[in-house]
Amino acid sequence: MKCKLNSSKAVFFYFLTAFYFIRLSTDLISQNQNAFALKGTKWKTNEIEVTWENPSSANKEERAWVQEAITNSWEKYANLSFHNWGQSTPYSKGIRIKISDEGPHAKGLGNTIDGLKNGMVLNFTFNEWSPSMKRDRKKYIQTIAVHEFGHALGFAHEHNRGDCYFCDDKEPQGQDGDIYITSCDPESVMNYCNPNYANWGNLSAGDIKGVTTLYGKKLKDNVASNNKSVFLDYTIRELTNDERKNYPKLEKVIKLYTIGNPNSVDNISHVLYKLDKSFTKNEVVVDNKDANFGIELSIWKPFDIKATITFKDGTNKEISKFLSFDEIPRVNIENIRLTHTVRKLSKEEQVATQGNTREITVMLDTDEQIYSKVKYVEYELHPTFKDNVVISKNKEQSFAIQFTCWGQFTLKAKVFLNDGSFYALEKYLSF
């Protein structure tokens, strides 16, 4: 593996099926926008969080259209539960959707966009991008959402496949996967050659077989109360000036609530929250369903909160959440990742780099709060590099490095914080 080192930036990817990701428009996403796939994009959980980066009262109706479309498609047939659908926070996991008047797209396949800011982009207005869709906005918004959520579940463009012989007029977009679950499906919502635009968001028999093969068939509830897909989430705000004067030791105000799909929440009888022992009253019972069984807390330090969810059938579910506001969460390894972009070298560049075919840029991807605590990143490249340990202290460029290479390999990195601690990360560089 002959490679040469340079220095600079990046983005992230992954994959498991015979399909692949890219925007639903006919415009290709460039390699710098993540047009690659790897094995393993199947989510490790069947309960996937969905949040909006920029929700507002003006797009409330359109957001409801999207949720309705997903409920009536992927979630209808597969053992999947998409929950939350609220505002994204710096620590939000799952699918994070940005609403923007541009070509809709997902920035990765399956679990590679887990917690990735703006990991999916959806268009609600069509003023700049594809104005002809304004004639039937709801239909196009829902159809495109089903397609992009297909990418988010790990499915790529069906017409990329080598056995789609009827689809010669569409250029393959991106890299094929390595498992064909069905034969080429002309009616798939993921197929650009479908005579009906993305099958108008209606899953084909092949789509249903694909998603149920990966995630299992929808579990039929014998009794409504068997549905227990519920979670804890919270919002956070600073104290007002008056609050700070009255309570000088307090730091933040947190609103904690229980969320889930409507059937799940309807089946809750009450919630017992177990707070930190420093609270005078550290157990609180809430039965107000209209407020999502929520409580408001004024706190002075991060802590783990536990909750016992009691359902109407008398069964319980124990869940917990780490409430963080000025420290890296304890489960913070999920908030730090390495991302990469790939550029194919020209023939002249390949000669100049002694046969290398790709320029790869790797960088750190995390939120601003964690960035501020990072001192430097130490990268360990493949042993075939002459100098295979590289340190980047360039915070402005996300601690990026850049190099040329012709072989794929696993890159290792240590992210050193200002306090001397570090995180060990790995990233398989595919192209």
PyMOL commands that set and color helices and strands:
alter all, ss='L'
color gray80, all
select helices_A, chain A and resi 31-33+57-71+74-77+110-113+131-152+158-160+197-201+205-215+224-226+241-246+262-266+289-291+332-335+347-352+368-371+395-397
alter helices_A, ss='H'
color red, helices_A
select strands_A, chain A and resi 3-5+47-52+81-87+95-99+105-106+120-122+230-238+252-260+268-274+283-286+295-299+303-311+316-323+337-344+358-365+374-380+389-392+401-405+409-417+422-429
alter strands_A, ss='S'
color yellow, strands_A
deselect
rebuild
show_as cartoon
